[in-house]
Amino acid sequence: MRQEDIWDAEAARRYDTPGTGMFAPEVLDPAVRRLAGLAGGGRALEFAIGTGRVAVPLAESGVSVTGIELSRPMIDQLRTKADAETIPVIEGDMATARAPGTYTLVYLVFNTISNLLTQAEQVDCFRNAARHLEPGGRFVIELGVPDLRTLPPGQQAAVFHCEPGYIGLDTYDVVRQHLVSHHFGFGDGREARLFRSPHRYIWPAELDLMAQLAGFELESRHAGWDGAEFTAESRSHVSVYRLPG
């Protein structure tokens, strides 16, 4: 499964859920506030900007935002909300594509670094962030913690979410640190809709080493955008890396 095939026109149309899910104010508002503060009045660059879930409200808050995005349909969906002058977007891979100028903040949200399926590509993503940042600039990553404790010995799949009309299931290849997320949507009938996406999961300590290879230092790590303490029970983290000033 290639990323450009996964994030096609149908996926782009279904991605936006205004007011609910990832777009719910209680999910989105703390992220926008934190990122605006970390930008410090400078310019921000979003890797894998998608349909602008974060970029649009961040730009509306007064931050100058540019994006890099691999999927043309996702960019087209973003363009229904913001034009190219308001939020410029470079079409390309977040591990290699270059945006013009320098930035005080580069950010990558909602597990998207795991869409890069090799360790080398993920390290390249850190290096690409460093190339775009001014001295003292920050790279922010939101990422889930691998949930392998829910995987019984000898079993290759675990349900991560279940509610009426939806089941989320991950299948694991623990040798390669790969998983495939399976999202099943269904109604009262016999038919179901399946969306799948492959990922390479990353442990926090491995992420920190990738950062060091690119010249970053870990500045902070919290369990969420609201600044909650990161613990052994945290299911995700927001990690802020900084280049030396």
C-alpha positions as CSV (number, residue, x, y, z in Angstrom):
1,M,0.0,0.0,0.0
2,R,1.5,3.3,-1.1
3,Q,0.6,6.4,0.9
4,E,-0.4,8.3,-2.3
5,D,-2.8,5.4,-3.1
6,I,-4.3,5.3,0.5
7,W,-5.0,9.0,0.7
8,D,-7.0,9.2,-2.5
9,A,-10.0,11.4,-3.4
10,E,-12.4,9.2,-1.4
11,A,-10.2,9.2,1.7
12,A,-9.9,13.0,1.4
13,R,-13.7,13.4,1.2
14,R,-14.3,11.3,4.3
15,Y,-11.4,12.7,6.3
16,D,-13.1,15.9,7.5
17,T,-15.7,15.4,10.3
18,P,-16.4,19.0,11.4
19,G,-17.1,19.3,15.2
20,T,-16.6,15.6,15.9
21,G,-13.8,13.1,16.3
22,M,-10.4,14.7,15.5
23,F,-12.2,17.9,14.7
24,A,-13.9,18.2,18.0
25,P,-13.1,21.5,19.8
26,E,-11.8,19.7,22.9
27,V,-9.3,17.8,20.7
28,L,-8.3,20.6,18.3
29,D,-8.3,23.7,20.4
30,P,-5.5,22.7,22.9
31,A,-3.3,21.6,20.0
32,V,-3.8,25.0,18.2
33,R,-3.1,27.0,21.4
34,R,0.1,25.0,22.2
35,L,1.4,25.3,18.6
36,A,0.7,29.0,18.4
37,G,2.7,29.5,21.6
38,L,5.6,27.4,20.4
39,A,5.7,29.3,17.1
40,G,6.5,32.4,19.2
41,G,5.3,34.9,16.6
42,G,7.3,33.2,13.8
43,R,6.4,31.1,10.8
44,A,5.2,27.5,11.1
45,L,5.6,24.5,8.7
46,E,3.3,21.5,9.0
47,F,4.6,18.2,7.6
48,A,1.7,16.2,6.1
49,I,-0.7,19.0,6.3
50,G,-3.6,17.0,5.0
51,T,-6.9,18.8,4.7
52,G,-5.8,21.5,7.1
53,R,-7.4,20.2,10.3
54,V,-4.8,22.0,12.4
55,A,-3.3,24.4,9.9
56,V,-6.6,26.3,9.1
57,P,-7.4,27.2,12.7
58,L,-3.7,27.8,13.5
59,A,-3.6,30.3,10.6
60,E,-6.9,31.9,11.7
61,S,-5.2,32.5,15.1
62,G,-2.6,34.6,13.4
63,V,0.3,32.2,12.7
64,S,1.8,32.1,9.2
65,V,1.5,28.5,8.2
66,T,3.0,26.6,5.2
67,G,2.5,22.9,4.5
68,I,4.1,19.9,2.8
69,E,1.7,17.2,1.6
70,L,2.1,14.1,-0.5
71,S,-1.5,13.6,-1.5
72,R,-3.0,15.9,-4.2
73,P,-6.6,15.0,-3.2
74,M,-5.9,16.1,0.4
75,I,-4.5,19.4,-0.9
76,D,-7.6,19.8,-3.0
77,Q,-9.8,19.3,0.0
78,L,-7.7,21.9,2.0
79,R,-8.2,24.3,-0.9
80,T,-12.0,24.3,-0.2
81,K,-11.1,26.0,3.2
82,A,-8.0,28.1,2.5
83,D,-6.4,29.4,-0.7
84,A,-2.8,29.1,-1.7
85,E,-2.0,32.6,-0.5
86,T,-3.4,32.0,2.9
87,I,-1.7,28.6,3.4
88,P,0.9,27.7,0.8
89,V,1.5,24.0,0.3
90,I,4.4,22.2,-1.3
91,E,3.4,18.8,-2.9
92,G,5.9,16.2,-1.8
93,D,7.2,13.8,0.7
94,M,7.7,15.2,4.2
95,A,11.1,13.4,4.5
96,T,12.6,15.1,1.5
97,A,10.5,18.0,0.2
98,R,11.7,21.6,0.8
99,A,9.5,24.6,1.5
100,P,10.9,28.1,0.9
101,G,12.3,30.1,3.7
102,T,13.0,29.2,7.4
103,Y,10.6,28.7,10.3
104,T,10.5,28.9,14.1
105,L,8.3,25.8,14.3
106,V,7.9,22.6,12.3
107,Y,5.1,20.2,13.5
108,L,3.8,16.8,12.7
109,V,0.6,15.6,14.3
110,F,-1.6,12.6,14.9
111,N,0.9,9.8,14.4
112,T,1.8,10.8,10.9
113,I,5.5,10.2,11.2
114,S,4.6,6.5,11.4
115,N,3.3,6.6,7.8
116,L,7.0,6.5,6.9
117,L,7.6,2.8,6.9
118,T,11.4,2.6,7.5
119,Q,13.6,3.8,10.2
120,A,15.8,5.6,7.6
121,E,12.9,7.6,6.3
122,Q,11.8,8.6,9.8
123,V,15.4,9.8,10.5
124,D,15.3,11.7,7.2
125,C,12.1,13.4,8.4
126,F,13.9,14.7,11.4
127,R,16.7,16.0,9.3
128,N,14.3,17.6,6.9
129,A,12.7,19.4,9.9
130,A,16.1,20.6,11.0
131,R,16.9,22.0,7.5
132,H,13.8,24.2,7.7
133,L,14.3,25.6,11.2
134,E,16.0,28.7,12.4
135,P,18.5,28.3,15.2
136,G,16.6,27.6,18.4
137,G,13.6,26.4,16.4
138,R,11.3,23.6,17.5
139,F,10.1,20.3,15.9
140,V,6.9,19.0,17.6
141,I,5.6,15.5,17.1
142,E,2.3,14.0,18.3
143,L,2.6,10.2,18.4
144,G,1.0,7.2,20.0
145,V,2.9,4.9,22.3
146,P,3.1,1.3,20.9
147,D,0.4,-0.6,22.7
148,L,2.0,-4.1,22.6
149,R,1.0,-4.9,26.1
150,T,-2.5,-5.6,24.8
151,L,-1.2,-8.2,22.4
152,P,-1.2,-11.7,23.9
153,P,1.7,-14.0,23.2
154,G,1.3,-15.7,19.8
155,Q,-1.5,-13.3,18.7
156,Q,-1.0,-10.8,15.8
157,A,-4.0,-8.5,16.2
158,A,-5.7,-6.4,18.8
159,V,-8.9,-4.2,18.9
160,F,-8.0,-0.6,19.7
161,H,-11.5,0.8,19.6
162,C,-15.1,-0.5,19.4
163,E,-18.3,1.5,19.3
164,P,-21.7,1.1,17.5
165,G,-21.0,1.3,13.8
166,Y,-17.2,1.1,14.1
167,I,-14.4,-1.3,15.0
168,G,-10.7,-0.4,14.9
169,L,-8.2,-3.3,14.7
170,D,-4.4,-3.3,14.5
171,T,-2.4,-6.2,13.1
172,Y,1.3,-6.4,14.0
173,D,4.6,-7.5,12.6
174,V,6.7,-7.0,15.7
175,V,10.0,-8.0,13.9
176,R,9.8,-5.0,11.6
177,Q,7.9,-2.7,14.0
178,H,5.1,-2.6,11.5
179,L,1.3,-2.5,12.0
180,V,-1.7,-2.1,9.8
181,S,-4.7,-0.2,11.2
182,H,-8.0,-1.6,9.9
183,H,-11.0,0.7,10.3
184,F,-14.4,-1.0,9.8
185,G,-17.5,1.1,9.4
186,F,-20.9,-0.5,9.2
187,G,-24.6,0.1,9.7
188,D,-27.6,-2.3,10.2
189,G,-27.1,-4.2,7.0
190,R,-24.6,-6.9,6.0
191,E,-22.2,-4.6,4.2
192,A,-19.1,-3.0,5.9
193,R,-16.6,-0.4,4.7
194,L,-12.9,-1.0,5.3
195,F,-10.1,1.6,5.3
196,R,-6.5,0.4,6.0
197,S,-3.3,2.2,6.6
198,P,0.2,0.8,7.3
199,H,2.6,2.3,9.9
200,R,6.0,1.8,11.5
201,Y,5.6,2.4,15.2
202,I,8.3,4.1,17.2
203,W,9.2,3.9,20.9
204,P,9.8,7.2,22.6
205,A,13.4,6.4,23.3
206,E,14.0,5.5,19.6
207,L,12.3,8.8,18.6
208,D,14.7,10.7,20.9
209,L,17.7,9.0,19.2
210,M,16.4,10.0,15.8
211,A,16.2,13.6,17.1
212,Q,19.8,13.4,18.3
213,L,21.0,12.2,14.9
214,A,19.4,15.3,13.4
215,G,20.9,17.7,15.9
216,F,17.9,18.2,18.2
217,E,17.6,18.1,22.0
218,L,14.4,17.0,23.7
219,E,12.9,20.0,25.4
220,S,9.7,18.5,26.8
221,R,7.3,15.5,26.6
222,H,3.7,15.5,27.8
223,A,0.8,13.0,27.5
224,G,-1.2,15.5,25.4
225,W,-1.5,19.0,24.1
226,D,-2.9,20.2,27.5
227,G,0.5,19.5,29.2
228,A,-0.5,16.5,31.2
229,E,2.3,14.5,32.7
230,F,3.7,11.7,30.5
231,T,3.7,8.4,32.4
232,A,4.1,4.7,31.8
233,E,0.4,4.5,31.3
234,S,0.2,7.3,28.7
235,R,-1.2,6.1,25.3
236,S,0.3,9.0,23.4
237,H,2.7,11.9,23.7
238,V,3.5,15.3,22.4
239,S,7.3,15.7,22.2
240,V,9.0,19.0,21.6
241,Y,12.5,18.9,20.2
242,R,14.7,22.0,19.9
243,L,17.7,22.9,17.8
244,P,20.5,24.6,19.7
245,G,20.2,28.4,19.6
